[in-house]
Amino acid sequence: MNNSKLTNTVLNSDAAELKKMGYEQELNRHMSGFSNFAISFSIICILAGCITAFPQALGAGGGASIGIGWLVDASFTIIVSLCMAQIASSYPTAGGLYHWGSILGGRGFGWCTAWFNLLGIIFVVASVNFGVYDPMFKTLIAPLLGINPDSRITFSKQHL
């Protein structure tokens, strides 16, 4: 039995097993425009990025640096997205970045890509939480609870 017939046999037995459980074998690869926007908007996190980066950029270089920086950053982002679109059109798999890394560079590259992706997500979530906590706490939550955020207790060796 050649490899093609073996693959078809396995796929047919998987489909039959799913049918016994009352399911049809399907892989829905459609995403609505709103779903795509919602995922993209939540990943780029404009609100937290503005809260954390805007004051530093404005203080360091002024308004022109923000405008020019945005254009330069947008240009590089478009280049990266075009490269990823090219890879996605060549290898349309459900695995994403780490699967592409495995195909293009081997298992080691796929493994590294997966871990760097996970670390990036963890650090992005941590930075968003760190950046949003201070302004949200000082301007919204602390006044509602009657807490003065400027009167923090600092501990030193004298207090211990």
N, C-alpha and C positions, 0 to 999 in steps of 0.2 A: 504494500500500500504506500503510495507516494505521500509527500507532505501535504499537498493540497487536499487530497481525499481525507486525510486524518484530521485536518483543520475543520473541514466541512462536517465531519462526523461529530467532532467535539462541539461545534456550534449548534448543530441540530439537537444534540442531546441536552445542551444547556437550554435551548428554546423549549424543548419538550418538558424539561423539569420546571421551568417557569410557568408553562401552560398548566401543568398539574396544580400549581399553587394559585392559579387564577390571574396570572400576569402575562402581559404581552412583552416580548423582547423589543425594547426601544431605547434610543438614545436621543433625547431632544436637545438639539444644538441651537435652538432659537432663543434669542434674548430680545425683549422689546426695547424700544428706544429709551423709555423711562427707566427700565431696569439697568441698562447700560449707563445712563446718566447717574443714577443713584449710587451704583458701585463706584464709578469713577469719582464722583463728588466726595464720597465718604473716604476714599483712599487718599485723595490729595488734601483733604481737610483744610479748606481755605480759611475758615474761621480761626483755627488754632495756629495756622501758619502766619496769618496776619497779626494775631495777638503776640506771638513770640518773636517774629522777625522784623516787623514794621518799625518798632521804636529803635531797634539797634541800627537798622539801615538808614533811617531818617537822621539819627544822631551822628552816625559815622560819615555819611556821604551826601546827605540831603536828598531832595526830591528827584534830582536828575539821576542819581545813582540807582534809585528804585526803578525809575522808568527804563533806563538803559539795561540794568540788571535783569529786569523782567523780560525784555526783548532777547537778550543773550541767552538766558535760561530757557525761554520758550523755543529758541532755535535749536539748542542742544536736545531738548525734550522731544521735539519733532523728529530729529535725526534718529534718536534711540527708538521712538515708536515706529518709524519707517523700517528700521532694521528688524525689529520684532515682528512687524507685519510680514516682511519678506520670509522670515523663518516660519511663521505660522502658516503661510500659504504653501510652503514647501513641505512642512511636517504638521499637518492638521490633526494633532493628537490631543487627547483630553488631559494629558499629564502636565502641560504647561512648561514653565522654565526649566525645571530640573529634568524633565523628560527630554527636552530639546538639548540640554547640556549633555545628557547621556548619549543621545544619538550623534551629536556633533563632536564630542570630545572624549567619550568613554564614560565608564561608570564613576570614575573619580571626579570628573568634572560635574556630572549629574549630582553626586553626593555633596560636593562643595556648594553647588548652586542652591540646592535645597536648604542647606544649613545657613548660608548667607541670606537667603530669602527669609527664613524663619527669624534670624537675628535682626534683620532689617525691620520686620513687622513688629517684633518685641520692642525695639528701640523707638520706632515711630509711635507706638502706643504710649510708651513711657514719656517721650518728649511732649506729646500732646497733653497728657495728664499733667505733667510738670508745668507746661506753659499756660494751661487754662486754669489750673488750681489757684494760683496767686491772684490774678485779676478777679476771677469769679468769687473767691473767698472774701477778698478785701472789699469789693464793690457791691456784692449782692448778698451773700450768705451771712457774713459777720454782722452787718447792720440789721438784718432781719432777726438774728438771734441776740442782738444787744451786746455783741462782743466788740471790743476796741482792738483791731488787729495790730495797731502800733504799740500797744502795751504788752509786749511779749516778755516773758520771764526768761532770763538767760541764767544758766547755771554755770558756776565756776567752782574752783577748788575751795573758795571761801564758804560757799553754801553747803558743801558736803561735810 
